Amino acid sequence: MRGRRNLHRLGSMSSTAQPPRESPAPDCREVAGHAEANPRRHPRPLGGDTARFVGPATVSLSGLVLNNGAGRVQQLRLETKPEWIRARIPGGEGFRRLRQIVHKHHLHTVCQEASCPNMGECWARGTATIMILGDICTRSCGFCNVRTGKPLPPDPHEPSRVAASLGIMGLKHVVITCVDRDDLPDGGADHWAQTIRLCHQECPEMSLEALIGDFKGDAEALRTVIDARPEILSHNLETVRRMHPAVRPQADYERSLQVLSRIKNAGLISKTGIMVGIGERDEEVLQLMDDVRRYADTDILTIGQYLRPSRDHLPIDRWVRPEQFETFRVEGLKRGFRVVQSGPLVRSSYHAEEQAAHLRGKHCSGHGDLR
């Protein structure tokens, strides 16, 4: 009965006694020169903002955040970069020329897809890292900015298109990488081999560095790429053993060491790279160096600062200072690596042409001898 009375009262109020209205908001056009809704209202974010406070937490995930600092509050925000992290703004004639070639030949570059901080510097020097097999990865690594999803079938014309574009660039050294293609029976190994061989035919004076995945441990697929004989064959460990389940959930530390070992045993120059500042400890980095030297005898090591691409990626645990990077470089050379590139903005392909030139000058009599 009470409910009926309330409904009757609401109906009467809606038809007779209207509630008092607020005075109309001032017209925005008189102030800002364009039409808007009430200027006092904050616009609702499109699609919502997952970082907004929505009430007390019912489940705590702080124990799952990669943070080794004792007594510190767990952070899930993008921290302010320190003064020694400074990327060069893209520009210049060399940058524009290379960008035109990349767009004209419909090439993908890891520089763009992974938001590399060195793109301005490298493209201005006329060097870039080409990415084959599309721009959608089948894996979901916690640090990587490349899109994850179901990729399209490989483009059969891509190997010849990449070779033609590199012939136009006239480079002495190039790095080619790829997304992981776990959807393909051979992980894209045959596509890799075609690309390497055509690049050698088109650019006989250019040395080629191939940065590959682990092919899920498929030794035959790896052998297909090795038989194409790139001058340098690289596979990144990315992080220390303890961090792999969080950083590379679909990869395996021991499996990556096995890939590096097979590369070295095949007589190729081998290379690997890691990030720091993502939750590892300094002693674990040194242990990784020992593992790589003991089990794989790898030639080149790169070490750089992890930079979080977005709030959807793993948080930054620490900013590693330049002097610690120098310590890593010295320790790596002590352990027998032939080249160690260590610095805040170093990436796997950063100054790769200088690494190749160093190996040519130290161990080879000419450019072609690197291969």
Phi and psi in degrees as a GROMACS rama.xvg file:
@    title "Ramachandran Plot"
@    xaxis  label "Phi"
@    yaxis  label "Psi"
@TYPE xy
-61.6547  -37.7002  ARG-2
-63.1817  -39.8325  GLY-3
-64.5153  -41.7593  ARG-4
-61.3309  -40.5044  ARG-5
-64.2233  -42.5541  ASN-6
-62.5272  -41.0805  LEU-7
-63.6357  -39.1179  HIS-8
-66.1866  -41.2653  ARG-9
-62.7579  -41.854  LEU-10
-64.4237  -37.9129  GLY-11
-67.7656  -39.2761  SER-12
-67.7907  -37.571  MET-13
-68.4382  -28.9687  SER-14
-95.2861  -21.6838  SER-15
-121  -71.8009  THR-16
-89.5237  90.0789  ALA-17
-72.2572  140.915  GLN-18
-66.7652  151.278  PRO-19
-61.8262  139.84  PRO-20
-97.7334  150.854  ARG-21
-73.5988  154.271  GLU-22
-63.5621  141.049  SER-23
-61.6286  145.51  PRO-24
-69.4003  151.71  ALA-25
-62.8893  147.885  PRO-26
-70.6274  121.398  ASP-27
-63.2628  -28.1218  CYS-28
-63.4141  -27.7337  ARG-29
-73.6789  -22.4582  GLU-30
-101.566  -52.3069  VAL-31
-99.9892  -10.7533  ALA-32
83.3898  12.0256  GLY-33
-151.616  160.402  HIS-34
-83.6628  133.244  ALA-35
-144.706  173.982  GLU-36
-77.9508  -168.771  ALA-37
-52.0028  119.234  ASN-38
-68.0383  -13.7166  PRO-39
-79.8468  -14.0892  ARG-40
-87.1588  134.108  ARG-41
-80.2407  130.493  HIS-42
-62.3639  138.471  PRO-43
-70.2574  130.181  ARG-44
-62.2686  134.92  PRO-45
-63.7046  126.472  LEU-46
78.2305  -2.79706  GLY-47
85.1919  162.034  GLY-48
-122.112  109.481  ASP-49
-68.7972  -12.6956  THR-50
-91.9417  -2.83824  ALA-51
-70.9246  150.806  ARG-52
-73.8874  124.272  PHE-53
-121.099  19.5123  VAL-54
117.286  179.05  GLY-55
-65.1318  142.782  PRO-56
-73.7522  139.712  ALA-57
-97.709  -21.6873  THR-58
-134.212  135.158  VAL-59
-98.8841  127.393  SER-60
-107.221  10.6197  LEU-61
-62.4662  -29.3999  SER-62
-70.5317  -15.6854  GLY-63
-95.1737  -7.52113  LEU-64
-76.6262  134.883  VAL-65
-78.7693  92.1845  LEU-66
-146.302  115.501  ASN-67
-94.3961  -1.5143  ASN-68
-75.1017  122.291  GLY-69
-71.317  132.622  ALA-70
74.3805  7.6554  GLY-71
-93.2864  147.804  ARG-72
-73.051  133.479  VAL-73
-68.7966  135.903  GLN-74
-116.114  135.488  GLN-75
-126.062  37.9349  LEU-76
-125.282  161.308  ARG-77
-76.5542  116.496  LEU-78
-80.9966  158.027  GLU-79
-68.1086  132.017  THR-80
-72.0972  142.939  LYS-81
-71.9639  171.27  PRO-82
-65.3953  -24.233  GLU-83
-85.9571  -0.48928  TRP-84
-99.3938  96.4252  ILE-85
-135.689  115.565  ARG-86
-96.7969  148.288  ALA-87
-79.364  135.003  ARG-88
-70.8565  129.76  ILE-89
-58.7089  141.023  PRO-90
167.099  174.188  GLY-91
99.0067  165.917  GLY-92
-65.2146  -42.8961  GLU-93
-62.4698  -39.8836  GLY-94
-63.2337  -46.7342  PHE-95
-65.981  -38.7785  ARG-96
-63.1224  -46.5706  ARG-97
-67.6171  -37.4527  LEU-98
-62.9782  -38.8356  ARG-99
-63.5854  -41.1895  GLN-100
-64.8354  -44.2858  ILE-101
-60.1525  -45.5421  VAL-102
-70.9459  -39.2153  HIS-103
-63.3283  -38.3471  LYS-104
-96.2875  9.61448  HIS-105
54.9541  47.3278  HIS-106
-93.9275  150.887  LEU-107
-101.5  141.32  HIS-108
-124.659  140.939  THR-109
-68.6891  -20.8586  VAL-110
-57.3424  -44.9709  CYS-111
-82.0429  -45.6862  GLN-112
-66.0253  -36.8459  GLU-113
-98.0633  8.86091  ALA-114
52.7831  51.1953  SER-115
-67.1473  133.374  CYS-116
-71.7844  -12.3672  PRO-117
-98.7755  8.15586  ASN-118
-58.3131  -42.6325  MET-119
-60.8442  -45.1956  GLY-120
-67.1098  -48.2836  GLU-121
-67.5319  -44.16  CYS-122
-67.2815  -32.842  TRP-123
-65.3714  -28.9133  ALA-124
-84.1049  -5.15915  ARG-125
85.1285  23.9671  GLY-126
-122.903  143.948  THR-127
-150.21  160.805  ALA-128
-105.46  110.896  THR-129
-77.7925  139.838  ILE-130
-116.847  122.89  MET-131
-105.348  174.806  ILE-132
66.9628  28.4929  LEU-133
91.5771  -174.704  GLY-134
-124.408  18.8664  ASP-135
-120.688  123.492  ILE-136
-97.2083  148.293  CYS-137
-88.0048  -3.79457  THR-138
-110.762  166.831  ARG-139
-131.731  63.5169  SER-140
-66.3903  142.83  CYS-141
-72.6067  -7.59193  GLY-142
-110.029  -14.7226  PHE-143
-93.2159  140.987  CYS-144
-96.7292  0.270144  ASN-145
-73.2323  141.256  VAL-146
-62.4916  144.138  ARG-147
-110.016  138.871  THR-148
168.176  -157.708  GLY-149
-97.3649  109.605  LYS-150
-78.0585  163.336  PRO-151
-77.0816  161.551  LEU-152
-59.2695  150.046  PRO-153
-59.1707  143.722  PRO-154
-79.9786  115.722  ASP-155
-64.9462  -20.2567  PRO-156
-90.2041  -4.65034  HIS-157
-62.929  -44.1971  GLU-158
-56.2119  -44.5546  PRO-159
-70.0108  -34.1946  SER-160
-68.0696  -40.6047  ARG-161
-64.29  -44.681  VAL-162
-61.4497  -42.3219  ALA-163
-64.0376  -41.7116  ALA-164
-67.7619  -37.0589  SER-165
-68.1626  -32.0934  LEU-166
-63.4496  -35.4961  GLY-167
-70.353  -38.8989  ILE-168
-65.5646  -31.8672  MET-169
65.8694  43.6559  GLY-170
-85.9694  155.21  LEU-171
-87.5412  -26.6153  LYS-172
-148.477  142.071  HIS-173
-139.923  149.247  VAL-174
-111.668  130.297  VAL-175
-121.849  131.904  ILE-176
-129.645  -173.037  THR-177
-157.733  162.904  CYS-178
-77.5586  161.627  VAL-179
-75.8319  131.705  ASP-180
-119.437  68.4241  ARG-181
-68.5863  -9.11577  ASP-182
-78.7018  -15.7687  ASP-183
-95.073  145.155  LEU-184
-57.5056  -37.5782  PRO-185
-105.734  11.6827  ASP-186
67.2236  13.2996  GLY-187
90.2992  13.0864  GLY-188
-62.0522  -43.2741  ALA-189
-65.3443  -38.6918  ASP-190
-61.7221  -41.4003  HIS-191
-58.9264  -49.2571  TRP-192
-61.7744  -41.044  ALA-193
-61.9779  -43.2366  GLN-194
-62.1902  -45.5622  THR-195
-63.4105  -45.9  ILE-196
-65.2418  -42.6547  ARG-197
-67.3024  -35.5023  LEU-198
-65.5961  -38.956  CYS-199
-64.6095  -38.8062  HIS-200
-68.0811  -41.9575  GLN-201
-74.9294  -33.085  GLU-202
-130.345  74.2915  CYS-203
-64.8603  -22.7999  PRO-204
-94.1984  2.23425  GLU-205
-99.6442  133.128  MET-206
-88.9955  146.958  SER-207
-123.803  132.21  LEU-208
-111.846  124.443  GLU-209
-108.404  122.807  ALA-210
-104.445  108.12  LEU-211
-113.482  166.028  ILE-212
-86.4472  -164.658  GLY-213
-97.5294  -2.32071  ASP-214
51.7723  29.6038  PHE-215
55.5817  26.9006  LYS-216
82.6972  9.7617  GLY-217
-74.1685  105.631  ASP-218
-65.4807  -33.9212  ALA-219
-68.2941  -40.3357  GLU-220
-64.1479  -43.8613  ALA-221
-61.8313  -39.0391  LEU-222
-63.3833  -35.2387  ARG-223
-59.7206  -42.2098  THR-224
-71.3087  -41.9463  VAL-225
-60.3795  -40.3453  ILE-226
-65.4637  -19.9667  ASP-227
-76.4339  -11.9527  ALA-228
58.9245  59.1349  ARG-229
-66.1699  152.51  PRO-230
-66.8111  -37.6151  GLU-231
-131.268  132.257  ILE-232
-118.73  120.397  LEU-233
-118.519  143.74  SER-234
-145.461  123.346  HIS-235
-88.352  131.986  ASN-236
-76.8172  -28.7006  LEU-237
72.4776  -43.1056  GLU-238
-157.079  176.149  THR-239
-75.0905  169.471  VAL-240
-57.3208  -47.2012  ARG-241
-61.9805  -29.202  ARG-242
-88.3106  -8.40033  MET-243
-58.3954  -42.1761  HIS-244
-58.7712  -30.6026  PRO-245
-90.3258  -39.4597  ALA-246
-84.7186  -42.3177  VAL-247
-129.378  72.053  ARG-248
-62.3134  -23.8167  PRO-249
-102.792  12.1239  GLN-250
-118.9  -178.754  ALA-251
-148.812  134.339  ASP-252
-60.0885  -50.5477  TYR-253
-65.1822  -36.4691  GLU-254
-65.1621  -38.2559  ARG-255
-67.8065  -38.0976  SER-256
-61.9507  -36.5022  LEU-257
-67.2963  -38.3939  GLN-258
-60.5939  -46.7893  VAL-259
-63.4734  -37.3362  LEU-260
-64.8918  -42.1374  SER-261
-66.9863  -35.009  ARG-262
-62.3532  -47.343  ILE-263
-65.3525  -42.0146  LYS-264
-65.7256  -21.9537  ASN-265
-81.9128  -2.47618  ALA-266
88.6226  12.19  GLY-267
-94.7722  157.129  LEU-268
-71.8695  126.212  ILE-269
-109.774  153.719  SER-270
-151.063  146.647  LYS-271
-145.142  162.987  THR-272
-143.913  151.568  GLY-273
-136.14  162.44  ILE-274
-106.956  152.592  MET-275
-127.915  160.749  VAL-276
91.9394  11.5582  GLY-277
-107.872  3.64077  ILE-278
132.342  -6.24066  GLY-279
-77.6551  168.482  GLU-280
-111.436  156.033  ARG-281
-58.096  -40.8536  ASP-282
-65.9064  -27.9317  GLU-283
-72.3541  -31.691  GLU-284
-64.7366  -42.597  VAL-285
-64.9958  -37.3747  LEU-286
-64.9908  -38.43  GLN-287
-60.8027  -43.6011  LEU-288
-56.8617  -44.9252  MET-289
-61.9721  -42.1696  ASP-290
-62.364  -45.4327  ASP-291
-64.2713  -41.0085  VAL-292
-70.051  -40.494  ARG-293
-71.7914  -44.5462  ARG-294
-95.4919  -22.2189  TYR-295
-127.95  -15.2083  ALA-296
52.1789  42.5787  ASP-297
-69.9509  146.251  THR-298
-86.0003  -43.0514  ASP-299
-121.533  137.551  ILE-300
-130.86  132.896  LEU-301
-119.107  141.668  THR-302
-135.156  125.852  ILE-303
-140.919  165.285  GLY-304
-75.9911  133.234  GLN-305
-71.0992  129.78  TYR-306
-118  118.815  LEU-307
-71.1343  118.806  ARG-308
-68.1955  -34.3808  PRO-309
-161.162  176.253  SER-310
-70.1813  -11.2791  ARG-311
-84.6166  -6.25833  ASP-312
-102.411  171.222  HIS-313
-59.7854  142.11  LEU-314
-73.1962  158.449  PRO-315
-80.9676  126.503  ILE-316
-84.8568  -35.7602  ASP-317
-161.394  158.88  ARG-318
-100.699  112.811  TRP-319
-77.4859  128.862  VAL-320
-77.2431  153.786  ARG-321
-55.8426  -35.8148  PRO-322
-66.8141  -30.1753  GLU-323
-72.1847  -36.0789  GLN-324
-61.3953  -38.7747  PHE-325
-65.6035  -37.1977  GLU-326
-62.6916  -42.7983  THR-327
-59.9497  -41.9006  PHE-328
-61.8557  -46.2135  ARG-329
-63.5232  -43.3408  VAL-330
-65.0707  -37.3329  GLU-331
-64.5784  -42.7538  GLY-332
-65.4656  -36.7451  LEU-333
-60.4342  -33.2738  LYS-334
-83.9688  -4.40926  ARG-335
108.817  2.37403  GLY-336
-64.6616  137.064  PHE-337
-74.6397  -32.6864  ARG-338
-137.743  132.33  VAL-339
-128.909  118.482  VAL-340
-109.189  113.231  GLN-341
-135.389  122.542  SER-342
-177.961  163.144  GLY-343
-55.6211  -40.3292  PRO-344
-101.892  10.5639  LEU-345
-69.4999  134.89  VAL-346
-125.128  172.306  ARG-347
-56.122  -39.6797  SER-348
-99.3587  6.49235  SER-349
-67.3114  123.427  TYR-350
56.1891  34.4531  HIS-351
-62.2187  -33.547  ALA-352
-66.2547  -31.416  GLU-353
-73.2836  -35.4982  GLU-354
-62.655  -43.9891  GLN-355
-64.1147  -41.2634  ALA-356
-63.7958  -37.2901  ALA-357
-62.5668  -44.0901  HIS-358
-68.1177  -36.7476  LEU-359
-64.0196  -45.5574  ARG-360
-68.9508  -30.0623  GLY-361
-90.7234  -32.201  LYS-362
-124.635  -6.94414  HIS-363
-127.541  156.196  CYS-364
-90.5301  -18.784  SER-365
-155.608  173.131  GLY-366
-61.1312  -46.6688  HIS-367
-66.5519  -19.6962  GLY-368
-70.6964  -15.0452  ASP-369
-60.1508  -33.9585  LEU-370
